[in-house]
Amino acid sequence: MSAETSSSHPRSLNAKVGAVALAASGFLTLLLSHFSATLAPARLVVLALSAFAAWCFCDEMGLKKPLNRAGFVVFALALVAKAEVILGVSASVAGRYYLLFAGFLLLALLLWSIAFLHRQRTVKVAGAVGLVAIVTPIAALVVGHLAVGAGTWLGVQALLAAGQGAELADRSFVTLVERLFGLWGYVAAWLLWKGQIVAPSPTPTVTT
């Protein structure tokens, strides 16, 4: 059977649950990004759901593979940073946590999108589109460190200034990153649900 017909593979229970969890966490992330209120309990629940969804996703992608494993680690770090902000930190350090959250989340999506490029055509196309969407804010973040005024329209300079101890007055870049994750979650959920992402077969044990 060719890679193009991989959608005919039976979906595991893990893939189905992961698809639902990813779609739900993506939707809730997009929904909460429109509210400026703290809504701490709801946001913490979404973080927990996102962590569970990412775990299911990485299981299907192959958690033993370096890109998937690295993506899961930095994603977990992003969630920890966001949890710290939700639970409450002083305004003088909140920007640093937001910067860590945005940076780690973008890196996780970048690694997972690169991992998509090693799959069959449908997943590879999704990975290529994801790379294009994710590289732009990463480039803005990097250039913002190097050039004063760069990325101002995305809110990069405000986030970088907050990372130096200033109060974060513009969260538009963080909101952009959250919405990218929400949209990426929809795509990954669809791929899981359609059976395009299949857990790698266990390596057969050779007996002597």
HELIX and SHEET records of a PDB file:
HELIX    1   1 ALA A    3  SER A    8  5                                   6    
HELIX    2   2 LEU A   13  LEU A   32  1                                  20    
HELIX    3   3 ALA A   40  MET A   61  1                                  22    
HELIX    4   4 PRO A   66  LEU A   87  1                                  22    
HELIX    5   5 ALA A   91  PHE A  116  1                                  26    
HELIX    6   6 ARG A  121  LEU A  146  1                                  26    
HELIX    7   7 THR A  152  LEU A  154  5                                   3    
HELIX    8   8 VAL A  156  GLY A  163  1                                   8    
HELIX    9   9 SER A  172  TRP A  193  1                                  22    
END                                                                             
